[in-house]
Amino acid sequence: MGSFTVKKVQSLIKEGSPGRFSDGGGLYLMVPKKGAPYWMLRYTLAGKRRELTLGSCEQISLAEAREQAVETKKGIRSGLDPIEARKREEQATLRTVSDLFGDWCQDLEKRLKHPHIPKRIFIKEVAPSIGQFTLDSVTPLDVRAIVRAVANSGRPATANDTLMYLKQLFNHAIKLGLLTYNPAAAFSVTDAGGIEKSRDRALALDEISKVFKIFRENSDSLTRDNYLACALLLVLGVRKTELTEARWSEFDLENHRWQLSGERSKSGAEIVIPLPLQTASWLHELKIRAAGSGYVFPNRRSSKQPYMGKDTLNRAISKLFGREPGRKIQPENMMGDVAPFTVHDLRRTCRSLLASTGVPGHVAERCLNHKLKGVEGIYDRYDYFDERKEALVKVAELVAPSIDGAPG
């Protein structure tokens, strides 16, 4: 019989002081700093000390934990390692492609800064076709069909990403001993979206004036929220999601500063973005339009996601160019002779405008929150806030007249 009583266990859990409390015989009550208390069994096998989680205290009583500990120790005495046995049980549950992705996801969340990207591609492009297939039933023909479908929908970069993640996913199955070959291995980018050319599209000043005029004339298609988002992306040069997922708590409108945290910044580094005076009226308008939401661009549709969708701006601009994915009858091209551009091209345009106004390269790179390369990146920790402020003001002075060319 151990040293615990039910009352003692309840008292330790209620008190909540983090620690490891022994019941004797290798059984411990674990009270972590974060999360629910649980039972843990310590044992030694082949000279190595190991720890096995038995389950949470909510699901397993003291008596049940003791019973599990006794049964587990019987197996250990006969040479059975309960941790390895549990791993084999878990592997036995990885039957389908979706099961495999769920297991691979745990690795992604540890090593990737943005694990939502492969998740989104799997859910949208892969799962509907082969998610419920057993692992050994997936063939190269299935892989080709998925990748071709994405490429034929006019998304070559996504087709390449889909192929890349399929290769990594099935390599994960090989690592676990669930497959002996990778059905995606023989394919290359030439079978998917082709070799991607780096884009160099940037809007000239006269184009900016024309584009924002067209935006205003088509406010039923490109909403005021979208309009102001494009204006801010052009002036501040930030990445799309850094802006569209921003909270008002990040902004100090009185002192014209926006504090972008490392968690939300793609570079992983926190940066304080100076807000040119011209952006103040746009942000104050957005504050009113947000109607009390904590987000600068709240989702206007009923959705689990509280901020603007990732494709909202892309689709709105694409529609004005007469392209609307998923529609048989395409809308009229409202952009006339303006060469097509994407949301990301607004960021590139900001970089081009910075260069045109004589802003030094290293300051322009910090404006875009790029990490400085080489020795300069290692040793130069100076944030260039004042220089960035001066640089962004120059851009704002160039483009604000085009953006404020007519009332919203």
Secondary structure, DSSP 8 states (H G I E B T S, - for coil): --S--HHHHHHHHHH---EEEEEETTEEEEE-SSS--EEEEEEEETTEEEEEEEEETTTS-HHHHHHHHHHHHHHHHTT--HHHHHHHHHHHT--BHHHHHHHHHHHHHHH-S-THHHHHHIIIIIHHHHTTSBGGG--HHHHHHHHHHHHHTT-HHHHHHHHHHHHHHHHHHHHTTS-SS-TTTT--GGGTT-S---------HHHHHHHHHHHHHTTTTS-HHHHHHHHHHHHH---HHHHHT-BGGGEETTTTEEEE-TTTSTTSS-EEEE--HHHHHHHHHHHHHHTT-SBSSB-SSS-S--B--TTHHHHHHHHHTT--TT-SS-----STT-----HHHHHHHHHHHHHHTT--HHHHHHHTT----HHHHHH-----HHHHHHHHHHHHHHHHHHHTSS--
